[in-house]
Amino acid sequence: MPIVVKIETCNSCETCIESCPFDAIVLKDGKAFINEYCNACTTCLTVCPEGAIIDKPDTTARPAAATANLADYKDVMIFAEQRHGEVASVSYELLGEGRRLAEQLDAKLIVVLLGADEAAAQDLIRWGADKVILNTDKSYEQFNDDVYSEALYNIIEEYKPSIVLAGASAIGRSFIPRVAARLRTGLTADCTSLKIEPETRCLLQVRPAFGGNIMATIVCPDYRPQMATVRSKVMKKGKYDETRTGEIIKLSGAAISSATSVIEFVKEVSELSVDLHAAEVIVAGGRGAGEKGFKLLAELADVMGGVVGASRSAVDEGWVPYCHQVGQTGTTVTPKIYIACGISGAVQHLVGMQSSDIIIAINKNPEAPIFNVATYGIVGNMFDIVPQLISSIRNIKEN
Ligand SMILES: Cc1cc2nc3c(=O)[nH]c(=O)nc-3n(C[C@H](O)[C@H](O)[C@H](O)COP(=O)(O)OP(=O)(O)OC[C@H]3O[C@@H](n4cnc5c(N)ncnc54)[C@H](O)[C@@H]3O)c2cc1C
């Protein structure tokens, strides 16, 4: 409920100004005025000798989703982002995850696509969508906070999904919180895994917390939809099925006019000298590799047609540049083969590579946590093992 001043009753005594812990009350035109810093803490209500400050019922607020029947919210909805008409890879990863969640909930998987063409929508169906809500109008081609928030908000209000997922990309991070705020529901940013709780059928949203030192599971039991953003490369793409069919619901009409206008688009110039995202083989080193070890790892990566990755410790030591860092504050990767040499397996490293198809860990400590996620583990000194691997692979290639 907003706090307001009854102007006609205020006698300008200024008692309320001193009482406010947030400096939210000022004198304006000789009367108390509540500004945008107000936290609705209600401290001022009791201090005004004239009773001029009151709690006013907010008649403009939308009813909280909690007051609606939660059973009305059913399906799983994905926001598929596009740039220059091309759907971002994180959206295909969300489709894989969304499909799995929808099946567990016996629900439909709905994808929202703005500003791309029908061929892109068809492709999303082949990747697992049951329905694609598509608006091909040119006004949606370029991302705009106001426009996308309004469009997605209206679609959610109409289709009432139980779960809404989007990429934790620059686009998703920018407008999804606005949509959640308008819907009066919760949002978990940067999730690394999602599950359905069997008893409650609620979405369990897992993400690193407290600087990545713990993994927190967040639930949104009373409000709908349950909203989450997910980092790129954390989840696997679904299965592509050429013969899969679904429904495309075409929305017409241009976007609302926005308060912002775009002057120019400038193409991003990446500072990455190594493309960890695209690599099918990554040979990564940690503190155990040392500067010398990285020369060996580069050789192994070379014979395997891969690239070099690194733990943060190795980057902090200055053995390799930041663009090689894998993990929570580096790049999230999903190669076919990830070889971790002299890396202990701290949780911040694991969140960035544990979805790799095959993980091979080489570590001289048999208790190192990296072995908990490894497909194959080799206990030993990497300076003995890596040269053997290099020569064996060379032999195989030559014969
Ligand atoms: C907010 C935050 C964000 C972070 N983000 C990241 C991130 O993005 N990426 C990341 O990697 N870390 C990150 N970290 C750091 C993380 O917590 C660990 O400190 C780091 O991953 C440890 O790196 P490491 O495994 O190389 O080193 P260590 O933990 O020191 O492990 C070295 C390992 O090498 C083994 N070893 C030593 N010599 C040899 C040898 N000759 N042969 C074989 N094995 C050997 C040892 O047994 C040991 O297991 C972050 C931390 C915080 C707090």
The ligand as an SDF file (V2000), in Angstrom:
LIG
                    3D

 53 58  0  0  0  0  0  0  0  0999 V2000
   33.1120  -16.0320   -7.1080 C   0  0  0  0  0  0  0  0  0  0  0  0
   34.1090  -17.0420   -7.6050 C   0  0  0  0  0  0  0  0  0  0  0  0
   34.1190  -17.3210   -8.9480 C   0  0  0  0  0  0  0  0  0  0  0  0
   35.0280  -18.2540   -9.4460 C   0  0  0  0  0  0  0  0  0  0  0  0
   35.0280  -18.5410  -10.7670 N   0  0  0  0  0  0  0  0  0  0  0  0
   35.8360  -19.5180  -11.2250 C   0  0  0  0  0  0  0  0  0  0  0  0
   35.8030  -19.9050  -12.6010 C   0  0  0  0  0  0  0  0  0  0  0  0
   35.0960  -19.3420  -13.4340 O   0  0  0  0  0  0  0  0  0  0  0  0
   36.6140  -20.9130  -12.9860 N   0  0  0  0  0  0  0  0  0  0  0  0
   37.4420  -21.5800  -12.1230 C   0  0  0  0  0  0  0  0  0  0  0  0
   38.1530  -22.5030  -12.5590 O   0  0  0  0  0  0  0  0  0  0  0  0
   37.4950  -21.2090  -10.8380 N   0  0  0  0  0  0  0  0  0  0  0  0
   36.7380  -20.1950  -10.3710 C   0  0  0  0  0  0  0  0  0  0  0  0
   36.8300  -19.8320   -9.0690 N   0  0  0  0  0  0  0  0  0  0  0  0
   37.9420  -20.3690   -8.2660 C   0  0  0  0  0  0  0  0  0  0  0  0
   37.6430  -21.7470   -7.7050 C   0  0  0  0  0  0  0  0  0  0  0  0
   36.9860  -21.6230   -6.4770 O   0  0  0  0  0  0  0  0  0  0  0  0
   38.9660  -22.5140   -7.4720 C   0  0  0  0  0  0  0  0  0  0  0  0
   39.7890  -21.7580   -6.6340 O   0  0  0  0  0  0  0  0  0  0  0  0
   39.7360  -22.8140   -8.7550 C   0  0  0  0  0  0  0  0  0  0  0  0
   38.8960  -23.4100   -9.7130 O   0  0  0  0  0  0  0  0  0  0  0  0
   40.8720  -23.7700   -8.4130 C   0  0  0  0  0  0  0  0  0  0  0  0
   41.6530  -23.9420   -9.5570 O   0  0  0  0  0  0  0  0  0  0  0  0
   42.5270  -25.2460   -9.7430 P   0  0  0  0  0  0  0  0  0  0  0  0
   41.6600  -26.4600   -9.6670 O   0  0  0  0  0  0  0  0  0  0  0  0
   43.3560  -25.0530  -10.9500 O   0  0  0  0  0  0  0  0  0  0  0  0
   43.5600  -25.1640   -8.4990 O   0  0  0  0  0  0  0  0  0  0  0  0
   43.6320  -26.0130   -7.1830 P   0  0  0  0  0  0  0  0  0  0  0  0
   42.3330  -26.0610   -6.4830 O   0  0  0  0  0  0  0  0  0  0  0  0
   44.8080  -25.5040   -6.4440 O   0  0  0  0  0  0  0  0  0  0  0  0
   43.9110  -27.5020   -7.6780 O   0  0  0  0  0  0  0  0  0  0  0  0
   45.1030  -27.9390   -8.2640 C   0  0  0  0  0  0  0  0  0  0  0  0
   44.9500  -29.4310   -8.4970 C   0  0  0  0  0  0  0  0  0  0  0  0
   46.0500  -29.8850   -9.2320 O   0  0  0  0  0  0  0  0  0  0  0  0
   46.4310  -31.1770   -8.7550 C   0  0  0  0  0  0  0  0  0  0  0  0
   47.8230  -31.3480   -9.1420 N   0  0  0  0  0  0  0  0  0  0  0  0
   48.9180  -30.6680   -8.6950 C   0  0  0  0  0  0  0  0  0  0  0  0
   50.0240  -31.0520   -9.3750 N   0  0  0  0  0  0  0  0  0  0  0  0
   49.6310  -32.0080  -10.2530 C   0  0  0  0  0  0  0  0  0  0  0  0
   50.3070  -32.7870  -11.2220 C   0  0  0  0  0  0  0  0  0  0  0  0
   51.6130  -32.6420  -11.4670 N   0  0  0  0  0  0  0  0  0  0  0  0
   49.5880  -33.6730  -11.9470 N   0  0  0  0  0  0  0  0  0  0  0  0
   48.2580  -33.8370  -11.7240 C   0  0  0  0  0  0  0  0  0  0  0  0
   47.5770  -33.1290  -10.8170 N   0  0  0  0  0  0  0  0  0  0  0  0
   48.2340  -32.2100  -10.1070 C   0  0  0  0  0  0  0  0  0  0  0  0
   46.1860  -31.1030   -7.2730 C   0  0  0  0  0  0  0  0  0  0  0  0
   46.0070  -32.3870   -6.7330 O   0  0  0  0  0  0  0  0  0  0  0  0
   44.9120  -30.2600   -7.2270 C   0  0  0  0  0  0  0  0  0  0  0  0
   43.7660  -31.0780   -7.2300 O   0  0  0  0  0  0  0  0  0  0  0  0
   35.9460  -18.9020   -8.5600 C   0  0  0  0  0  0  0  0  0  0  0  0
   35.8910  -18.6050   -7.2090 C   0  0  0  0  0  0  0  0  0  0  0  0
   34.9900  -17.6940   -6.7250 C   0  0  0  0  0  0  0  0  0  0  0  0
   34.9360  -17.4070   -5.2540 C   0  0  0  0  0  0  0  0  0  0  0  0
  1  2  1  0
  2  3  1  0
  2 52  2  0
  3  4  2  0
  4  5  1  0
  4 50  1  0
  5  6  2  0
  6  7  1  0
  6 13  1  0
  7  8  2  0
  7  9  1  0
  9 10  1  0
 10 11  2  0
 10 12  1  0
 12 13  2  0
 13 14  1  0
 14 15  1  0
 14 50  1  0
 15 16  1  0
 16 17  1  0
 16 18  1  0
 18 19  1  0
 18 20  1  0
 20 21  1  0
 20 22  1  0
 22 23  1  0
 23 24  1  0
 24 25  2  0
 24 26  1  0
 24 27  1  0
 27 28  1  0
 28 29  2  0
 28 30  1  0
 28 31  1  0
 31 32  1  0
 32 33  1  0
 33 34  1  0
 33 48  1  0
 34 35  1  0
 35 36  1  0
 35 46  1  0
 36 37  1  0
 36 45  1  0
 37 38  2  0
 38 39  1  0
 39 40  1  0
 39 45  2  0
 40 41  1  0
 40 42  2  0
 42 43  1  0
 43 44  2  0
 44 45  1  0
 46 47  1  0
 46 48  1  0
 48 49  1  0
 50 51  2  0
 51 52  1  0
 52 53  1  0
M  END
$$$$
